[in-house]
Amino acid sequence: MKKFVETAGFIVCVQGVAGLLYEWTGWFRLWTVVARLRFLDDYGLFVNIVLVVTGGALMIAADSIKA
């Protein structure tokens, strides 16, 4: 379970970073989920920041899981 939570946190964090790079530079559109969701068009930057923070929190929280 610990590895699953770490992996999920890493994937969420990478999605957020790729989304931020897409918002700032226009690159990495193929990697981002947020850029493909039309109802999040106006909130892309905020959602990507939340993804980075959530991914980091998941990776940190995985350390408290007893294996």
N, CA, C and O atoms as CSV, one atom per row, in Angstrom:
chain,resi,resn,atom,element,x,y,z
A,1,MET,N,N,0.823,-1.195,0.000
A,1,MET,CA,C,0.000,0.000,0.000
A,1,MET,C,C,0.866,1.256,0.000
A,1,MET,O,O,0.519,2.258,-0.625
A,2,LYS,N,N,1.988,1.195,0.701
A,2,LYS,CA,C,2.869,2.353,0.785
A,2,LYS,C,C,3.402,2.730,-0.600
A,2,LYS,O,O,3.425,3.908,-0.956
A,3,LYS,N,N,3.827,1.738,-1.376
A,3,LYS,CA,C,4.341,2.009,-2.722
A,3,LYS,C,C,3.262,2.569,-3.633
A,3,LYS,O,O,3.536,3.430,-4.471
A,4,PHE,N,N,2.030,2.082,-3.472
A,4,PHE,CA,C,0.924,2.583,-4.283
A,4,PHE,C,C,0.672,4.064,-4.009
A,4,PHE,O,O,0.494,4.846,-4.943
A,5,VAL,N,N,0.657,4.449,-2.743
A,5,VAL,CA,C,0.407,5.846,-2.377
A,5,VAL,C,C,1.562,6.725,-2.856
A,5,VAL,O,O,1.332,7.835,-3.335
A,6,GLU,N,N,2.802,6.242,-2.732
A,6,GLU,CA,C,3.946,7.002,-3.233
A,6,GLU,C,C,3.858,7.188,-4.740
A,6,GLU,O,O,4.112,8.280,-5.249
A,7,THR,N,N,3.500,6.129,-5.452
A,7,THR,CA,C,3.394,6.215,-6.904
A,7,THR,C,C,2.271,7.149,-7.328
A,7,THR,O,O,2.433,7.940,-8.257
A,8,ALA,N,N,1.139,7.059,-6.654
A,8,ALA,CA,C,0.017,7.953,-6.958
A,8,ALA,C,C,0.399,9.412,-6.693
A,8,ALA,O,O,0.059,10.294,-7.481
A,9,GLY,N,N,1.097,9.665,-5.597
A,9,GLY,CA,C,1.548,11.020,-5.298
A,9,GLY,C,C,2.521,11.539,-6.334
A,9,GLY,O,O,2.467,12.707,-6.717
A,10,PHE,N,N,3.415,10.669,-6.790
A,10,PHE,CA,C,4.375,11.075,-7.812
A,10,PHE,C,C,3.671,11.414,-9.125
A,10,PHE,O,O,4.003,12.410,-9.768
A,11,ILE,N,N,2.706,10.593,-9.521
A,11,ILE,CA,C,1.985,10.842,-10.768
A,11,ILE,C,C,1.178,12.134,-10.688
A,11,ILE,O,O,1.147,12.905,-11.647
A,12,VAL,N,N,0.529,12.374,-9.559
A,12,VAL,CA,C,-0.245,13.603,-9.376
A,12,VAL,C,C,0.685,14.815,-9.415
A,12,VAL,O,O,0.353,15.832,-10.024
A,13,CYS,N,N,1.843,14.711,-8.772
A,13,CYS,CA,C,2.802,15.808,-8.757
A,13,CYS,C,C,3.346,16.086,-10.165
A,13,CYS,O,O,3.479,17.246,-10.556
A,14,VAL,N,N,3.653,15.052,-10.913
A,14,VAL,CA,C,4.150,15.225,-12.282
A,14,VAL,C,C,3.080,15.857,-13.166
A,14,VAL,O,O,3.393,16.693,-14.014
A,15,GLN,N,N,1.819,15.465,-12.976
A,15,GLN,CA,C,0.740,16.086,-13.730
A,15,GLN,C,C,0.650,17.585,-13.428
A,15,GLN,O,O,0.444,18.394,-14.333
A,16,GLY,N,N,0.806,17.943,-12.166
A,16,GLY,CA,C,0.758,19.357,-11.797
A,16,GLY,C,C,1.916,20.147,-12.381
A,16,GLY,O,O,1.720,21.253,-12.883
A,17,VAL,N,N,3.122,19.592,-12.322
A,17,VAL,CA,C,4.292,20.287,-12.865
A,17,VAL,C,C,4.180,20.418,-14.379
A,17,VAL,O,O,4.469,21.478,-14.933
A,18,ALA,N,N,3.763,19.351,-15.048
A,18,ALA,CA,C,3.590,19.419,-16.508
A,18,ALA,C,C,2.496,20.420,-16.873
A,18,ALA,O,O,2.608,21.133,-17.870
A,19,GLY,N,N,1.443,20.470,-16.066
A,19,GLY,CA,C,0.382,21.450,-16.308
A,19,GLY,C,C,0.860,22.874,-16.131
A,19,GLY,O,O,0.476,23.761,-16.894
A,20,LEU,N,N,1.698,23.103,-15.126
A,20,LEU,CA,C,2.259,24.449,-14.938
A,20,LEU,C,C,3.165,24.821,-16.105
A,20,LEU,O,O,3.126,25.954,-16.585
A,21,LEU,N,N,3.976,23.878,-16.559
A,21,LEU,CA,C,4.815,24.152,-17.721
A,21,LEU,C,C,3.969,24.445,-18.957
A,21,LEU,O,O,4.320,25.309,-19.760
A,22,TYR,N,N,2.868,23.734,-19.111
A,22,TYR,CA,C,1.978,24.012,-20.233
A,22,TYR,C,C,1.351,25.400,-20.113
A,22,TYR,O,O,1.247,26.120,-21.105
A,23,GLU,N,N,0.939,25.773,-18.918
A,23,GLU,CA,C,0.326,27.090,-18.726
A,23,GLU,C,C,1.312,28.215,-19.018
A,23,GLU,O,O,0.936,29.242,-19.582
A,24,TRP,N,N,2.566,28.025,-18.637
A,24,TRP,CA,C,3.561,29.086,-18.791
A,24,TRP,C,C,4.228,29.103,-20.157
A,24,TRP,O,O,4.548,30.176,-20.668
A,25,THR,N,N,4.447,27.928,-20.764
A,25,THR,CA,C,5.218,27.877,-22.003
A,25,THR,C,C,4.454,27.329,-23.196
A,25,THR,O,O,4.839,27.586,-24.337
A,26,GLY,N,N,3.384,26.581,-22.966
A,26,GLY,CA,C,2.646,25.972,-24.058
A,26,GLY,C,C,3.152,24.577,-24.410
A,26,GLY,O,O,2.635,23.957,-25.339
A,27,TRP,N,N,4.139,24.075,-23.697
A,27,TRP,CA,C,4.674,22.742,-23.941
A,27,TRP,C,C,3.927,21.710,-23.112
A,27,TRP,O,O,3.150,22.073,-22.229
A,28,PHE,N,N,4.148,20.442,-23.381
A,28,PHE,CA,C,3.654,19.306,-22.593
A,28,PHE,C,C,2.139,19.152,-22.627
A,28,PHE,O,O,1.564,18.662,-21.655
A,29,ARG,N,N,1.474,19.548,-23.701
A,29,ARG,CA,C,0.016,19.381,-23.764
A,29,ARG,C,C,-0.368,17.905,-23.746
A,29,ARG,O,O,-1.401,17.545,-23.181
A,30,LEU,N,N,0.432,17.063,-24.345
A,30,LEU,CA,C,0.092,15.639,-24.379
A,30,LEU,C,C,0.154,14.996,-23.003
A,30,LEU,O,O,-0.508,13.983,-22.775
A,31,TRP,N,N,0.924,15.550,-22.086
A,31,TRP,CA,C,1.100,14.959,-20.761
A,31,TRP,C,C,0.056,15.403,-19.760
A,31,TRP,O,O,-0.132,14.743,-18.738
A,32,THR,N,N,-0.617,16.486,-20.020
A,32,THR,CA,C,-1.470,17.081,-18.985
A,32,THR,C,C,-2.925,16.665,-19.141
A,32,THR,O,O,-3.455,16.619,-20.251
A,33,VAL,N,N,-3.551,16.370,-18.036
A,33,VAL,CA,C,-4.970,16.033,-18.021
A,33,VAL,C,C,-5.801,17.300,-17.897
A,33,VAL,O,O,-6.867,17.409,-18.504
A,34,VAL,N,N,-5.323,18.247,-17.123
A,34,VAL,CA,C,-6.078,19.469,-16.860
A,34,VAL,C,C,-6.276,20.279,-18.136
A,34,VAL,O,O,-7.328,20.894,-18.313
A,35,ALA,N,N,-5.297,20.291,-19.022
A,35,ALA,CA,C,-5.412,21.060,-20.261
A,35,ALA,C,C,-6.477,20.481,-21.191
A,35,ALA,O,O,-6.989,21.184,-22.062
A,36,ARG,N,N,-6.804,19.229,-21.013
A,36,ARG,CA,C,-7.795,18.582,-21.872
A,36,ARG,C,C,-9.233,18.733,-21.361
A,36,ARG,O,O,-10.180,18.501,-22.112
A,37,LEU,N,N,-9.400,19.112,-20.118
A,37,LEU,CA,C,-10.729,19.263,-19.534
A,37,LEU,C,C,-11.214,20.694,-19.755
A,37,LEU,O,O,-10.665,21.636,-19.183
A,38,ARG,N,N,-12.232,20.851,-20.577
A,38,ARG,CA,C,-12.708,22.183,-20.972
A,38,ARG,C,C,-13.289,22.987,-19.807
A,38,ARG,O,O,-13.153,24.211,-19.780
A,39,PHE,N,N,-13.935,22.320,-18.845
A,39,PHE,CA,C,-14.566,23.068,-17.757
A,39,PHE,C,C,-13.540,23.645,-16.780
A,39,PHE,O,O,-13.907,24.421,-15.898
A,40,LEU,N,N,-12.255,23.278,-16.923
A,40,LEU,CA,C,-11.200,23.836,-16.069
A,40,LEU,C,C,-10.343,24.874,-16.800
A,40,LEU,O,O,-9.278,25.248,-16.309
A,41,ASP,N,N,-10.791,25.337,-17.955
A,41,ASP,CA,C,-9.994,26.275,-18.747
A,41,ASP,C,C,-9.604,27.531,-17.981
A,41,ASP,O,O,-8.457,27.970,-18.060
A,42,ASP,N,N,-10.527,28.106,-17.252
A,42,ASP,CA,C,-10.246,29.355,-16.543
A,42,ASP,C,C,-9.460,29.146,-15.252
A,42,ASP,O,O,-8.911,30.102,-14.703
A,43,TYR,N,N,-9.398,27.911,-14.762
A,43,TYR,CA,C,-8.773,27.618,-13.485
A,43,TYR,C,C,-7.524,26.750,-13.622
A,43,TYR,O,O,-7.094,26.135,-12.646
A,44,GLY,N,N,-6.946,26.690,-14.800
A,44,GLY,CA,C,-5.831,25.782,-15.058
A,44,GLY,C,C,-4.643,25.992,-14.140
A,44,GLY,O,O,-4.096,25.026,-13.607
A,45,LEU,N,N,-4.243,27.214,-13.952
A,45,LEU,CA,C,-3.089,27.499,-13.106
A,45,LEU,C,C,-3.342,27.083,-11.657
A,45,LEU,O,O,-2.492,26.448,-11.032
A,46,PHE,N,N,-4.497,27.439,-11.133
A,46,PHE,CA,C,-4.844,27.083,-9.757
A,46,PHE,C,C,-4.923,25.572,-9.574
A,46,PHE,O,O,-4.406,25.041,-8.591
A,47,VAL,N,N,-5.557,24.882,-10.500
A,47,VAL,CA,C,-5.708,23.431,-10.387
A,47,VAL,C,C,-4.348,22.747,-10.438
A,47,VAL,O,O,-4.123,21.775,-9.716
A,48,ASN,N,N,-3.440,23.234,-11.276
A,48,ASN,CA,C,-2.116,22.625,-11.366
A,48,ASN,C,C,-1.299,22.854,-10.100
A,48,ASN,O,O,-0.544,21.973,-9.688
A,49,ILE,N,N,-1.437,24.004,-9.485
A,49,ILE,CA,C,-0.758,24.248,-8.215
A,49,ILE,C,C,-1.307,23.314,-7.141
A,49,ILE,O,O,-0.548,22.778,-6.333
A,50,VAL,N,N,-2.624,23.118,-7.132
A,50,VAL,CA,C,-3.236,22.200,-6.175
A,50,VAL,C,C,-2.749,20.773,-6.418
A,50,VAL,O,O,-2.531,20.029,-5.461
A,51,LEU,N,N,-2.575,20.379,-7.682
A,51,LEU,CA,C,-2.065,19.040,-7.985
A,51,LEU,C,C,-0.642,18.853,-7.466
A,51,LEU,O,O,-0.319,17.795,-6.924
A,52,VAL,N,N,0.203,19.854,-7.622
A,52,VAL,CA,C,1.581,19.751,-7.128
A,52,VAL,C,C,1.584,19.603,-5.606
A,52,VAL,O,O,2.295,18.756,-5.066
A,53,VAL,N,N,0.801,20.414,-4.922
A,53,VAL,CA,C,0.750,20.357,-3.460
A,53,VAL,C,C,0.155,19.024,-2.990
A,53,VAL,O,O,0.658,18.417,-2.045
A,54,THR,N,N,-0.900,18.577,-3.643
A,54,THR,CA,C,-1.528,17.306,-3.273
A,54,THR,C,C,-0.591,16.134,-3.508
A,54,THR,O,O,-0.518,15.225,-2.681
A,55,GLY,N,N,0.124,16.143,-4.623
A,55,GLY,CA,C,1.093,15.086,-4.891
A,55,GLY,C,C,2.199,15.054,-3.865
A,55,GLY,O,O,2.603,13.984,-3.410
A,56,GLY,N,N,2.690,16.220,-3.498
A,56,GLY,CA,C,3.710,16.286,-2.450
A,56,GLY,C,C,3.195,15.782,-1.116
A,56,GLY,O,O,3.900,15.083,-0.389
A,57,ALA,N,N,1.950,16.144,-0.798
A,57,ALA,CA,C,1.357,15.684,0.462
A,57,ALA,C,C,1.164,14.174,0.463
A,57,ALA,O,O,1.367,13.528,1.492
A,58,LEU,N,N,0.781,13.607,-0.661
A,58,LEU,CA,C,0.633,12.152,-0.734
A,58,LEU,C,C,1.962,11.451,-0.556
A,58,LEU,O,O,2.038,10.430,0.128
A,59,MET,N,N,3.007,11.980,-1.158
A,59,MET,CA,C,4.330,11.349,-1.018
A,59,MET,C,C,4.821,11.449,0.424
A,59,MET,O,O,5.435,10.511,0.933
A,60,ILE,N,N,4.561,12.562,1.081
A,60,ILE,CA,C,4.956,12.706,2.483
A,60,ILE,C,C,4.126,11.798,3.373
A,60,ILE,O,O,4.649,11.174,4.296
A,61,ALA,N,N,2.815,11.723,3.091
A,61,ALA,CA,C,1.933,10.891,3.905
A,61,ALA,C,C,2.249,9.400,3.758
A,61,ALA,O,O,1.961,8.615,4.661
A,62,ALA,N,N,2.827,9.015,2.647
A,62,ALA,CA,C,3.148,7.603,2.448
A,62,ALA,C,C,4.183,7.113,3.468
A,62,ALA,O,O,4.240,5.921,3.771
A,63,ASP,N,N,4.984,8.013,3.987
A,63,ASP,CA,C,5.976,7.616,4.989
A,63,ASP,C,C,5.333,7.191,6.307
A,63,ASP,O,O,5.929,6.434,7.072
A,64,SER,N,N,4.137,7.668,6.571
A,64,SER,CA,C,3.504,7.315,7.844
A,64,SER,C,C,2.750,5.991,7.772
A,64,SER,O,O,2.257,5.507,8.791
A,65,ILE,N,N,2.653,5.400,6.586
A,65,ILE,CA,C,1.972,4.108,6.436
A,65,ILE,C,C,2.909,3.000,6.896
A,65,ILE,O,O,4.052,2.907,6.449
A,66,LYS,N,N,2.423,2.190,7.765
A,66,LYS,CA,C,3.220,1.058,8.260
A,66,LYS,C,C,3.054,-0.105,7.292
A,66,LYS,O,O,1.934,-0.491,6.956
A,67,ALA,N,N,4.172,-0.656,6.851
A,67,ALA,CA,C,4.120,-1.737,5.860
A,67,ALA,C,C,3.927,-3.077,6.481
A,67,ALA,O,O,3.863,-4.082,5.772
